Amino acid sequence: MSEPTELTEPTEPTSLADRAAELDAADPLAPLRDRFLLDDGVYLDGNSLGALPAGVPDRVADVVRRQWGELRIRSWGESGWWTAPERIGDRIAPLVGAAPGQIVVGDSTSVNVFKALVAAVRMAREAGAETAGGSGGTGGGEGRDEILVDASTFPTDGYIAASAARMTGCAVRPVAPHEVPAALSPRTAAVLLNHVDYRTGRLHDLPSLTAAVHAAGAYAVWDLCHSAGALPVGLDEHGVALAVGCTYKFLNGGPGSPAFLYVRADLQERFDSPLPGWNSHAEPFGMRPDYEPAKGAVRGRVGTPDILSLLALEAALDVWEGVSVEAVRAKSLALTDFFLECVAAHVPAGRVESVTPAAQERGSQVALRCADAGEVMERLIARGVVGDFRDPDILRFGFTPLYVGFADAERAARVLGEVLTGS
């Protein structure tokens, strides 16, 4: 496990602006910026809320005025409302390395974490769960009464894990992600992990951790909120069983846009959701009193889809046309490296400390420790550089390569230096 990135030796500030211009001119993703509605500032908070794609307003207007206003209920069929959760799931699938038919979109990340965790415990306890993760692991059964949770997880994931544990009669044990292999035991039913740490931007080792969890006969549930749309995930390639993620960060789906749930194809018949709703019924309009789950990813649905948000997300995903996640990752690493170089040049020595790891263990954000971070971020925002603050002392800067350029990175670091020196 690498240490946080050390800030490099200062470079001449004037040369940094020139280099930024050269890097932007050579950037093959630079034209994608025109696919978004942006102002003259520097927006580095796409890891909290992505910028507005230019095509969304007109599409949403059509949904409201024509599909809802004119077609009304006919739009469930004629406008494809009913199948939107799976259709949009299939559009997200290639961005996280999944084949079609394994992702359903709907509900919040929290709700999907709950579904996935409870289902993971139930599957781990099934008779004959010796090959739970598909990797020849050791036994399941009622002895599996423990859920391991990323000790540094986003608070809601911890709350949901505690609730899922009460429901299933499990205990929750927080562990650091790198300690998971040693913490696994015949008691472990499920492990809830973040692909990227929301505070520091550390990227955790999804392939090896997934393999270790599955070899122990348990299930890994991955939270992809800070990696979906930012870097290659490889869900199918690495045999991930269950994953969830939001769509309003690097996927730019809009505030509160619905989350997604991934259930690996060979596990879908065993996926036992703790929230069986009429939308996931095999005969949703049969109105039968007994529940029979639908086949495939549909069984991850619960209630009536939130159509306005879903279709805004569908329009937002158009910005990915012709874009590879690998190209996005390459630019992300270049941007964050360049930003750290600019910080070293523009910020007084010792004033901030990077807590973000080196390139290959980094997501698409940079976190700087700063004693008066809250006040500093307010002053940055007042000057048009928008990042965010995490209590007690973290400045977070999210880099969305679809619309952030190298000149943005240099300007953000320069303004940060000016704020910290009072100039």
Sequence and secondary structure as in RCSB ss.txt:
>XXXX:A:sequence
MSEPTELTEPTEPTSLADRAAELDAADPLAPLRDRFLLDDGVYLDGNSLGALPAGVPDRVADVVRRQWGELRIRS
WGESGWWTAPERIGDRIAPLVGAAPGQIVVGDSTSVNVFKALVAAVRMAREAGAETAGGSGGTGGGEGRDEILVD
ASTFPTDGYIAASAARMTGCAVRPVAPHEVPAALSPRTAAVLLNHVDYRTGRLHDLPSLTAAVHAAGAYAVWDLC
HSAGALPVGLDEHGVALAVGCTYKFLNGGPGSPAFLYVRADLQERFDSPLPGWNSHAEPFGMRPDYEPAKGAVRG
RVGTPDILSLLALEAALDVWEGVSVEAVRAKSLALTDFFLECVAAHVPAGRVESVTPAAQERGSQVALRCADAGE
VMERLIARGVVGDFRDPDILRFGFTPLYVGFADAERAARVLGEVLTGS
>XXXX:A:secstr
   B        HHHHHHHHHHHHHH TTGGGGGGEE  SSEE BTTTS  EETTHHHHHHHIIIIIIIIIGGGH
HHHT  TTHHHHHHHHHGGGTT  TTSEEE S HHHHHHHHHHHHHHHHHSTTGGGTTSS     STT  EEEEE
TT  HHHHHHHHHHHHHHT EEEEE GGGHHHH  TTEEEEEEESB TTT BB  HHHHHHHHHHTT EEEEE T
TTTTTS   TTTTT  EEEE SSSTT   TT   EEEE GGGGGG   SS  GGGBSSTTT  SS  B SGGGGG
  SS  HHHHHHHHHHGGGGTT  HHHHHHHHHHHHHHHHHHHHHHS TTS EE SB GGGB SEEEEE TTHHH
HHHHHHHTTEE EEETTTEEEEE  TTT  HHHHHHHHHHHHHHHHT 
